[in-house]
Amino acid sequence: MAGVILVFNVGSSSVKFTVFDVAAEPERLLHGEIEHHTDGFSFHVNDRTGARCVDERMTTSDPHPLDHLLQWLSAHAEGRTLLGVGHRIVHGGADFSAPVKITPAVMDRLEALTPFAPLHQPATLAPARAIARYRPDLLQIACFDTAFHHTIPEMARLLPLPRRYEQKGVRRYGFHGLSYTWVAQRLQACDPALYAGRTLIAHLGSGASLCALKGGKSLETTMGFSALDGLMMGTRAGLIDPGALLYMMQEEGAGWCTLVDVLYRQSGLLGVSGVSSDMRLLRKRLLDEKDPEIIRTVSQALSLFEYRVIEEIGALAAVMEGLDGLVFTAGIGEHDSVLRANVCAKLGWLGVKLDAQANARHASIISTAESAVTVRVEPTDEEAVIMRDVLAFMTPQQA
């Protein structure tokens, strides 16, 4: 049967979706985004070539955004049937270690995890609940960012808190698992030695984390109980002394909402630079800016981001008792050759030797032949991982 799979990758303020044609070899047909505004929403769709084919602005009196998407897809699917929907769900808790079919009971269990990810969990579950109302018979699959890290050892999961918190599920989980799944699968195919060895995957984007991959399994990761932990990010602080939060509460009277806003939306590259959370804009600003104070803060933001990456690489290399490979992925990791060069320059003690020309052209392998550590650049593809997970739940007749 000619059909398509719809994949959702939801953020806090936008709904990104991809439509895959699965009639033969799966391929992307469409990629789009729904952006919410105070007076409605905008609806954008690009075709398989990347060209914009839909650009609409809808008001609050128009249909629900997801109703609009499904109605539009039904009218423009060129005779293809919508066979299933896959969702990136941020938190699967301790119980969900693999993709699962979404049922009312599963939905209730996932919504119960909202206190662990109060901003992300409701947003990623919203499309699944809306589609269940619109098409209750449609196959929907939840794919979890936490699932890849179920292999980390118990010692890596524990937090040094009173045991009553562990009993409530307060422990380290890890995130970006769909991205790590894709990169691990790519390594298994193109570089089995790195897949089986001691490899660090650096998912560096607006959200950022590292994963220590050993024997093809997650051994440790920099994010823990929440997606706030670990590396400095676009607008998130990453690892921070809890005393700083106590200071905000005591000296500024900061409550939950203020802390959430500071830690999720005002910190990281944006907070330190005072200019932007976008690494590309900061690089350009550093070249074009004349104000010495802005040059100083932007330079510090870029340097601090790199410093935290280097610091955590050292820690994870110690956990793995060595390093065989380093893989850069996600928006910054794939495209920022300056960051890769600066990070690798500090890793000579591990045997890293960078090929400057290969790095400048974003080659797949950017280390020299003499390097004791193979350094790679691998694009990530979370949507493809989700699509494959949905396919796995379909009957041969459907596929």
Order of alpha helices (4+ residues) and beta strands (2+ residues): beta-beta-beta-beta-beta-alpha-beta-beta-alpha-alpha-beta-alpha-alpha-alpha-alpha-beta-beta-beta-alpha-alpha-alpha-alpha-alpha-beta-alpha-alpha-alpha-beta-alpha
